[in-house]
Amino acid sequence: MAQTSPFPAENGTAAADAQAPATPAFSPLYQQIKALMTRELQAGVWRPGEAIPSEIELAARFKVSQGTVRKAIDELATENLLVRRQGKGTFVATHAEQTIQFRFLRLAPDDGVAGGTQRRFIDCRRLRAPADVARALGLRSGDAAIQVRRVLSLKGAPVVLDEIWLPAALFKGLTAERLVAYTGPLYGLFESEFGVRMIRAEERIRAVAADETAAQWLGVAVGAPLLSVERLAFTYDDKPVELRRGRYDTRAHHYRNELS
């Protein structure tokens, strides 16, 4: 019996099966390949840090040209899902990589001298998600969430007070002890131990006055000006998986971003 391939043919039509629904015929072929490769990433077929098959192998697998595969990979690399390494191949991006670690941390010293980042976890608690947190994370009323509070210091001075909210169902077993024991970036922990990869984030930034809690942990006066950064981070399929509310002391630092 002839088998139907779940991959699109070079003429731009995609055959369907129960596990891989057809991509609309009007979608550019490289976008169809990109979507199929994203499904593989989401399913864990290619794990963070692992090499993916070569362009030639993928072209043969998907029955398309190598150029089509290359264009799909280019877009996935632009979106920080894949990383090209000269002479070695293409790898699944991981938050443990130096180039990725600071993708979401944009605080830089005014003097331009980078220093090490230290972190101190205040607490990690499982709570009923407040209404605003539940809405942001797409949780139902009464669902549990994990609240993590921590202080980030640069060159020994506290500069960020973070309040992080996570869906409890995705982060079962996350405790203060596990947070303290993990020495890599927080998103690396989420990725390696819970299988949750942060793909992109949306931020809202405004100026606020320090309340008593922020003043205590950041060593500023109550009412001192701080930068409020509220970030909603998403994984595959634009599913929200983290709400982070940060208070930034910018007396000797600034929030840096690059626009293109």
MISETI-275530 format. One record per residue: x, y, z of N, C-alpha, C in turn; residue in three letters. Coordinates in pm, whole numbers, padded with zeros to 5 digits, always signed. Layout:
% residues N
XYZXYZXYZala
...
***
This chain:
% residues 260
+00085-00119+00000+00000+00000+00000+00088+00124+00000met
+00055+00220-00085+00135+00343-00091+00111+00426+00032ala
+00219+00490+00083+00207+00575+00201+00206+00722+00160gln
+00131+00800+00233+00122+00943+00206+00223+01016+00291thr
+00307+01100+00231+00408+01176+00305+00344+01295+00373ser
+00382+01326+00501+00329+01443+00569+00398+01570+00526pro
+00501+01560+00438+00580+01676+00404+00536+01733+00270phe
+00552+01866+00250+00507+01929+00127+00596+01892+00010pro
+00533+01880-00106+00611+01859-00228+00666+01991-00277ala
+00762+01986-00371+00829+02108-00416+00734+02203-00487glu
+00619+02153-00536+00526+02241-00604+00442+02324-00507asn
+00464+02305-00375+00398+02392-00278+00273+02334-00218gly
+00236+02210-00250+00118+02148-00191+00161+02058-00078thr
+00083+02056+00029+00119+01975+00146+00015+01867+00165ala
+00060+01743+00169-00031+01632+00196-00056+01624+00344ala
-00173+01570+00380-00209+01566+00522-00216+01424+00572ala
-00184+01410+00701-00215+01286+00771-00266+01324+00909asp
-00294+01225+00992-00358+01253+01120-00268+01333+01212ala
-00136+01318+01197-00045+01384+01289+00006+01516+01237gln
+00004+01539+01107+00056+01664+01051-00044+01720+00952ala
-00134+01807+01000-00236+01865+00912-00171+01941+00798pro
-00241+01946+00686-00187+02013+00568-00172+02161+00593ala
-00064+02218+00542-00045+02361+00544-00118+02418+00423thr
-00187+02532+00434-00259+02587+00319-00168+02600+00198pro
-00219+02570+00080-00139+02569-00042-00082+02706-00073ala
-00150+02814-00027-00103+02948-00061+00015+02990+00026phe
+00050+02913+00128+00164+02947+00212+00294+02919+00135ser
+00391+03014+00137+00519+02987+00069+00579+02856+00116pro
+00644+02786+00025+00694+02652+00057+00793+02654+00173leu
+00883+02753+00176+00980+02756+00285+00912+02778+00419tyr
+00796+02847+00419+00720+02867+00542+00659+02736+00588gln
+00619+02652+00492+00567+02520+00527+00677+02434+00591gln
+00797+02442+00533+00909+02366+00589+00943+02421+00728ile
+00942+02550+00741+00969+02612+00872+00868+02564+00976lys
+00740+02557+00937+00637+02511+01030+00660+02366+01070ala
+00699+02282+00974+00725+02142+01006+00847+02129+01098leu
+00949+02208+01074+01068+02203+01159+01036+02255+01299met
+00949+02355+01308+00910+02407+01439+00835+02301+01518thr
+00752+02222+01449+00682+02112+01516+00782+02012+01573arg
+00888+01984+01497+00990+01891+01546+01058+01946+01671glu
+01086+02077+01670+01146+02141+01787+01053+02134+01907leu
+00927+02164+01882+00828+02163+01990+00809+02024+02048gln
+00816+01924+01962+00797+01785+02007+00921+01727+02073ala
+01032+01802+02069+01154+01753+02131+01232+01654+02048gly
+01200+01646+01918+01275+01556+01830+01421+01602+01825val
+01441+01734+01819+01574+01793+01827+01580+01871+01957trp
+01665+01830+02047+01673+01888+02181+01762+02011+02183arg
+01743+02103+02278+01831+02219+02290+01977+02180+02298pro
+02058+02245+02216+02201+02216+02214+02242+02110+02115gly
+02145+02034+02061+02177+01927+01967+02183+01980+01824glu
+02261+01913+01741+02268+01947+01599+02146+01891+01527ala
+02095+01967+01434+01986+01917+01350+02048+01854+01226ile
+01973+01776+01149+02029+01718+01026+02077+01828+00930pro
+02165+01790+00839+02218+01887+00744+02109+01933+00647ser
+02139+02043+00577+02042+02094+00479+02014+01989+00371glu
+02117+01916+00331+02098+01812+00228+02005+01703+00279ile
+02028+01661+00404+01943+01555+00462+01799+01602+00478glu
+01782+01727+00522+01647+01780+00538+01577+01797+00405leu
+01653+01840+00303+01594+01855+00170+01543+01721+00118ala
+01621+01617+00140+01578+01483+00095+01458+01436+00176ala
+01459+01466+00304+01349+01422+00390+01218+01491+00355arg
+01226+01620+00331+01105+01698+00302+01072+01700+00153phe
+01163+01644+00069+01143+01639-00076+01130+01779-00136lys
+01222+01866-00095+01227+02002-00148+01373+02034-00181val
+01397+02151-00235+01534+02189-00269+01610+02231-00144ser
+01743+02225-00154+01827+02266-00043+01809+02415-00015gln
+01786+02493-00119+01764+02637-00101+01640+02667-00019gly
+01535+02586-00039+01411+02604+00038+01436+02576+00186thr
+01511+02468+00213+01545+02434+00351+01630+02545+00413val
+01726+02595+00335+01815+02699+00387+01736+02824+00426arg
+01638+02860+00346+01558+02979+00376+01478+02958+00504lys
+01425+02836+00524+01350+02807+00646+01442+02814+00768ala
+01562+02759+00754+01659+02761+00865+01701+02904+00895ile
+01720+02984+00790+01758+03124+00811+01655+03196+00900asp
+01528+03173+00874+01425+03239+00954+01425+03187+01097glu
+01443+03057+01115+01446+03000+01249+01568+03050+01327leu
+01679+03074+01256+01797+03129+01321+01775+03275+01359ala
+01707+03350+01272+01675+03490+01303+01587+03499+01426thr
+01500+03400+01445+01410+03398+01560+01474+03334+01683glu
+01604+03304+01674+01680+03247+01786+01633+03108+01826asn
+01573+03035+01733+01536+02896+01760+01650+02802+01720leu
+01727+02843+01621+01842+02766+01577+01966+02856+01578leu
+02083+02794+01587+02209+02867+01587+02303+02801+01486val
+02354+02880+01391+02452+02829+01295+02592+02843+01355arg
+02673+02739+01340+02812+02743+01386+02902+02709+01270arg
+02985+02805+01234+03071+02791+01117+03153+02663+01123gln
+03140+02582+01020+03218+02460+01010+03167+02345+01093gly
+03062+02366+01172+03011+02260+01260+02867+02219+01227lys
+02788+02311+01175+02650+02279+01144+02552+02373+01211gly
+02427+02330+01218+02321+02410+01278+02267+02337+01401thr
+02252+02411+01510+02215+02352+01637+02088+02418+01691phe
+02016+02343+01774+01900+02399+01843+01952+02498+01948val
+01901+02618+01944+01946+02721+02038+01910+02681+02180ala
+01994+02721+02272+01968+02694+02413+02001+02818+02494thr
+01926+02842+02599+01949+02959+02684+02078+02948+02763his
+02143+02832+02757+02270+02816+02827+02385+02881+02749ala
+02361+02912+02621+02466+02972+02540+02489+03117+02580glu
+02615+03160+02577+02649+03295+02617+02576+03399+02533gln
+02561+03371+02402+02497+03468+02315+02347+03479+02340thr
+02290+03379+02405+02146+03380+02429+02114+03424+02571ile
+02207+03403+02664+02179+03426+02806+02123+03564+02835gln
+02179+03666+02768+02141+03802+02801+02043+03861+02698phe
+01978+03773+02625+01883+03820+02526+01767+03895+02590arg
+01727+03853+02710+01613+03914+02776+01654+04005+02892phe
+01784+04016+02920+01830+04106+03026+01902+04222+02962leu
+01840+04340+02963+01890+04453+02886+01952+04562+02973arg
+01975+04533+03099+02032+04633+03187+02183+04639+03167leu
+02234+04760+03145+02377+04779+03121+02429+04892+03208ala
+02556+04885+03254+02613+04990+03338+02640+05117+03256pro
+02621+05232+03319+02646+05359+03251+02792+05375+03212asp
+02883+05317+03291+03026+05333+03262+03075+05236+03154asp
+02985+05151+03107+03021+05059+03000+03104+04940+03043gly
+03134+04929+03171+03216+04818+03220+03125+04706+03270val
+03117+04598+03193+03029+04488+03230+03084+04413+03351ala
+02997+04372+03438+03038+04294+03555+02953+04170+03568gly
+02992+04082+03656+02918+03959+03676+02782+03985+03740gly
+02687+03900+03705+02552+03910+03762+02538+03809+03874thr
+02496+03855+03990+02468+03765+04103+02317+03768+04129gln
+02266+03657+04180+02123+03652+04209+02100+03596+04348arg
+01996+03644+04409+01956+03597+04542+01806+03570+04537arg
+01768+03445+04563+01626+03411+04563+01567+03441+04700phe
+01457+03514+04699+01390+03551+04824+01295+03439+04866ile
+01212+03394+04775+01121+03284+04805+01066+03225+04676asp
+01005+03107+04690+00939+03037+04579+00816+02972+04637cys
+00698+03019+04596+00574+02973+04658+00472+02930+04553arg
+00393+02829+04588+00281+02785+04504+00155+02849+04560arg
+00086+02927+04475-00030+03003+04518-00144+02991+04417leu
-00261+03027+04461-00370+03044+04365-00340+03169+04284arg
-00344+03158+04153-00306+03271+04068-00401+03389+04088ala
-00349+03507+04119-00434+03626+04123-00502+03646+03987pro
-00612+03716+03985-00691+03729+03863-00611+03787+03747ala
-00529+03890+03775-00453+03952+03666-00345+03858+03613asp
-00285+03780+03702-00184+03683+03659-00249+03572+03577val
-00365+03524+03623-00436+03418+03551-00472+03464+03410ala
-00518+03587+03397-00552+03639+03265-00428+03644+03174arg
-00318+03693+03227-00197+03707+03146-00144+03571+03100ala
-00152+03471+03187-00096+03339+03156-00199+03243+03094leu
-00320+03290+03075-00423+03205+03015-00469+03093+03106gly
-00467+03118+03238-00510+03018+03334-00657+03034+03367leu
-00717+02928+03417-00855+02936+03461-00861+02988+03604arg
-00974+03041+03640-00993+03090+03775-00970+02976+03875ser
-00884+02999+03972-00855+02896+04072-00734+02813+04042gly
-00678+02825+03920-00557+02748+03887-00439+02795+03972asp
-00348+02703+03998-00230+02735+04078-00120+02795+03992ala
-00042+02881+04054+00074+02940+03989+00190+02938+04088ala
+00309+02947+04036+00429+02955+04119+00481+03097+04115ile
+00503+03154+04232+00560+03288+04243+00704+03277+04291gln
+00794+03336+04214+00936+03340+04251+00977+03485+04265val
+01042+03516+04376+01097+03651+04393+01248+03641+04409arg
+01318+03731+04342+01464+03729+04349+01518+03870+04330arg
+01645+03887+04369+01717+04012+04350+01838+03983+04262val
+01857+04063+04158+01976+04054+04074+02069+04168+04110leu
+02197+04136+04125+02299+04237+04157+02403+04238+04047ser
+02452+04356+04017+02561+04373+03922+02679+04437+03995leu
+02793+04370+03988+02913+04416+04058+02885+04439+04207lys
+02803+04350+04263+02776+04353+04406+02666+04445+04450gly
+02610+04526+04361+02503+04621+04398+02369+04570+04348ala
+02267+04561+04435+02135+04516+04389+02073+04616+04292pro
+02027+04566+04177+01972+04657+04076+01835+04613+04024val
+01798+04487+04044+01669+04439+03993+01598+04357+04100val
+01474+04390+04127+01386+04308+04209+01283+04247+04116leu
+01286+04113+04102+01196+04042+04010+01087+03969+04087asp
+00965+03979+04034+00854+03893+04077+00813+03814+03955glu
+00829+03681+03962+00807+03594+03847+00690+03501+03876ile
+00596+03494+03780+00480+03405+03793+00485+03301+03682trp
+00464+03174+03720+00470+03062+03626+00348+02972+03645leu
+00295+02912+03538+00185+02815+03554+00236+02694+03632pro
+00173+02662+03743+00220+02553+03828+00218+02419+03754ala
+00123+02399+03663+00112+02271+03593+00234+02242+03507ala
+00302+02347+03458+00419+02328+03373+00548+02316+03452leu
+00545+02357+03579+00668+02362+03657+00656+02284+03788phe
+00599+02164+03778+00585+02079+03894+00723+02043+03951lys
+00738+02058+04080+00864+02024+04143+00963+02139+04151gly
+00925+02257+04100+01014+02372+04112+01012+02423+04256leu
+01128+02427+04318+01139+02470+04458+01252+02570+04470thr
+01256+02637+04584+01363+02732+04611+01498+02660+04609ala
+01502+02537+04657+01626+02462+04660+01678+02434+04519glu
+01589+02400+04427+01632+02375+04290+01679+02503+04223arg
+01614+02612+04254+01654+02740+04197+01795+02779+04244leu
+01820+02762+04371+01950+02799+04426+02059+02707+04374val
+02028+02579+04358+02129+02482+04317+02169+02497+04170ala
+02080+02553+04089+02109+02566+03946+02195+02689+03923tyr
+02309+02670+03859+02405+02781+03845+02392+02855+03712thr
+02318+02801+03617+02303+02866+03487+02191+02967+03487gly
+02160+03023+03370+02050+03120+03359+01916+03055+03389pro
+01823+03132+03444+01694+03079+03485+01619+03014+03369leu
+01625+03077+03251+01557+03019+03136+01622+02888+03094tyr
+01751+02871+03124+01817+02744+03099+01760+02634+03186gly
+01729+02667+03311+01666+02570+03402+01529+02531+03350leu
+01450+02630+03311+01315+02601+03260+01323+02509+03138phe
+01423+02532+03056+01439+02458+02932+01487+02315+02957glu
+01590+02299+03041+01653+02168+03058+01575+02076+03151ser
+01512+02132+03254+01447+02047+03354+01295+02041+03343glu
+01236+02137+03274+01090+02138+03264+01042+02137+03119phe
+01134+02142+03026+01097+02134+02885+01021+02254+02835gly
+01036+02368+02900+00966+02490+02860+01069+02588+02806val
+01060+02619+02679+01156+02710+02616+01090+02845+02588arg
+01153+02951+02634+01104+03085+02607+01147+03126+02466met
+01049+03158+02382+01076+03189+02243+01083+03340+02220ile
+00988+03410+02275+00984+03555+02257+00915+03617+02377arg
+00921+03749+02386+00860+03818+02500+00808+03954+02458ala
+00707+04000+02527+00655+04135+02511+00677+04209+02642glu
+00718+04335+02633+00748+04412+02753+00671+04543+02755glu
+00637+04584+02876+00580+04717+02899+00667+04786+03003arg
+00711+04906+02971+00806+04977+03057+00747+05111+03098ile
+00760+05142+03227+00713+05271+03276+00796+05312+03398arg
+00789+05439+03432+00856+05488+03552+00762+05474+03671ala
+00816+05429+03785+00735+05413+03906+00817+05462+04026val
+00749+05478+04138+00816+05512+04264+00833+05385+04346ala
+00946+05375+04414+00975+05255+04494+00880+05244+04612ala
+00817+05126+04627+00737+05101+04746+00830+05046+04854asp
+00774+05010+04968+00858+04966+05080+00936+04839+05048glu
+00871+04746+04977+00939+04621+04944+01057+04645+04851thr
+01033+04721+04744+01142+04750+04650+01253+04829+04717ala
+01215+04925+04802+01316+05005+04872+01403+04917+04961ala
+01342+04821+05028+01417+04732+05118+01519+04648+05042gln
+01477+04586+04933+01564+04492+04864+01664+04561+04771trp
+01633+04680+04724+01724+04748+04632+01809+04854+04702leu
+01781+04877+04828+01861+04973+04902+01841+05116+04857gly
+01716+05151+04825+01684+05289+04786+01579+05343+04882val
+01554+05472+04874+01453+05534+04959+01314+05506+04905ala
+01217+05495+04995+01078+05483+04952+01043+05606+04869val
+00985+05584+04754+00951+05693+04664+01058+05723+04561gly
+01173+05658+04570+01280+05680+04473+01234+05633+04334ala
+01279+05698+04228+01238+05657+04093+01298+05523+04052pro
+01215+05435+04000+01258+05306+03949+01197+05285+03810leu
+01255+05193+03736+01199+05154+03607+01121+05024+03627leu
+00994+05025+03588+00912+04904+03596+00912+04837+03459ser
+00953+04709+03457+00955+04631+03334+00866+04509+03354val
+00753+04506+03286+00663+04390+03293+00677+04311+03164glu
+00716+04186+03178+00743+04102+03062+00652+03980+03061arg
+00591+03954+02946+00516+03831+02926+00592+03749+02823leu
+00639+03632+02864+00720+03547+02777+00636+03433+02723ala
+00665+03395+02598+00586+03294+02527+00675+03179+02483phe
+00616+03060+02477+00683+02945+02418+00621+02920+02281thr
+00638+02800+02227+00585+02768+02096+00435+02792+02090tyr
+00387+02822+01968+00245+02848+01944+00195+02971+02021asp
+00287+03061+02055+00251+03184+02126+00174+03157+02255asp
+00215+03055+02326+00153+03023+02455+00226+03097+02566lys
+00156+03181+02644+00224+03253+02753+00261+03158+02866pro
+00387+03166+02913+00433+03074+03015+00506+03143+03130val
+00525+03274+03120+00589+03345+03231+00546+03491+03231glu
+00509+03539+03349+00484+03681+03370+00588+03731+03468leu
+00667+03827+03427+00775+03877+03511+00757+04028+03532arg
+00759+04067+03658+00749+04208+03692+00876+04251+03764arg
+00952+04336+03700+01079+04377+03755+01080+04524+03794gly
+01152+04553+03902+01179+04691+03942+01328+04714+03927arg
+01367+04810+03844+01507+04833+03809+01555+04964+03869tyr
+01669+04956+03937+01734+05076+03988+01830+05126+03880asp
+01800+05240+03821+01879+05289+03708+01968+05408+03745thr
+02003+05420+03873+02092+05529+03911+02228+05518+03844arg
+02277+05396+03824+02407+05377+03760+02397+05282+03640ala
+02275+05252+03598+02252+05160+03487+02143+05216+03397his
+02134+05161+03278+02030+05201+03184+01975+05076+03115his
+01855+05089+03064+01791+04978+02992+01824+04996+02844tyr
+01897+04899+02789+01947+04911+02653+01871+04819+02559arg
+01836+04870+02442+01772+04787+02342+01826+04824+02205asn
+01821+04729+02114+01865+04752+01977+01747+04737+01884glu
+01726+04836+01800+01613+04834+01708+01667+04816+01566leu
+01597+04733+01490+01639+04712+01351+01515+04698+01263ser
***
